């Protein structure tokens, strides 16, 4: 699963979105994956239930979250979405998030060995959150992802698979 290919194939980049709270932010980040058929509607509910039970375990760094749930919770195929919010939302632990990269993974292996390295590479770029907020189009996001492809986190990763 290639981040750039998935975002294009699923038409799943949303820039400058408004969300009143963390649940709505998750909803808008999962909606493109539901629309593309990558996940079933119950995937959103599974993320909400998991967050309410375990907290927002998917906040990976200040300002950024990777909402996801178990593969059996409605994942049909591996996919990503990327959403920037106009204003950050606050989660139950008090952390604010303004960029969500939602993940639908058909297995735990995809989650750890394929998705995480690509996400780390993107967010390891200098000022990644600010730069994503500055993106005016999906092409701008793609350019940032291409820049991240030189990351040492991806040195053993085949971006064409």
N, C-alpha and C positions, 0 to 999 in steps of 0.2 A: 504494500500500500504506500503510494507516494503522495505526500501531502499536497503538492502542487496539482498533480493529476486528479486527486480526489476532490479538491476544492472546485476545479474546473468542471469535472464530470457531473458533480452534484449541484452545480450552480449555488454553492453554499457559502459565499462571502457576503456579509451584510455590514456596511459601514455607517457609522453615525446613527445608531439605533437608540431609541428611548425605551427605558424599562423602569418601572416604578419601584421594583424590589428584586431580590435575588431570584425568586421563583419566576417572575416574568422574564428576567435576563436568561434564565435557563430555557424557558419556553421559546424565546426568539432564537436561541442558539441551536435548539433541536429542531425547530420547524423546517429548516431547509432539508434536513436529513429525513424527516417524515415525508415532505413533499417529493423528494427524489426516490423514495421507496427503500432507502438504506436502513431505516428503522421503522418499527410500528409505533403508533401513538403511545402505547403503554411504556415505551422506553423513557419518555419524559416523566411519567408517574414514578417509575422505578428510581430515577435519579433523585426526585423530590423525597421519596420515602427513605432512600439511603442517606441523603443529606440530613434529614430530620433525625435519623437513628444514630448516625456516626459523625455528624458534623461535615463541614465542607472540606473533606480530605483531598479534594482535587485542586485546591488552591496551591499552585506550584511555586509561585513567587509573588512578591508584592504587585498587585494590579492585574494578575493573570490567573485564570482558572481553566482547567481542562475537565469540564463535566462529563461524566460517563457512568455507566452502570454495567452490570454483568452481561455477558453475551446472550444468555438465555432470556434476558429481559426484553427482547424484541429486536435484536440486531439481525438484519437480513444480509448485510454485506459490510465490509470494512469501509469506513468513510470518516471524513473530517468536515467540520464547519468552522468558520472564523467570523466572529462578531466583535465590532468595537461599539462601545456605548458612549453616548454623548456625556453622560454623567455616571460616575461609578455607583455601584450598588453595594450595600453592606450586608455581609453574611452574619450568621449567628455568632461567630467568633470575633466579630468586630472588624474583620478584614474587609477592605474595599477592593472591588474588582471592576475593571473597565474593558478588559479584553477577555473573551471566552473563545477557546478553541475546543469545541466539543468533539468527542471521539466516540465512534461506534466501532467496536472491535469484535470479531467473531471468535477470538480466543485470547487467553491471557498472554500467549507468546507474541501475538500481534501487538498487544498493548505495550509489553516491556521491550521487545527487541526491535520493533519497527516504528511504532508511534512515538514513544518517548525520545529516542535519539533525534528525530526530526523536530520535535517541539523544542527540545533543549537547544538544538542548533539555531533555530529561529530566534529564540528569546535570549540567546547568548550574544546576539548582535548588540553593539553599543546602542543604548537608548531605544531598544526595541519597542517598548510600549508607546513611547512618544512618537516614534516613527510610524507605527501602525496607525495611531490616531491621525497622523498627517496624511495617510493614504486617501486619495480622492476617488480611486477606482480599483476594481479587482486587479487590473494590470499592475498598479502600484504595489499591491500586496504580493503578486507573483514576482515582481522584481526583488522585493525583500527576501522572499523565499529562495530565489536563485542566488542571492548574495550569501545566504546561510549555507548553501550547498558545499562551500569550501571548508566548513567547520571540521575540526578534528573529531567531533562526535560522530561524524558520518564517514570517516575514512574507510571503514570496513562495510559500508552500507551500499547496496546497489540501488541507486535512485531510479533505475529504469524498470524495476520489478513492480 
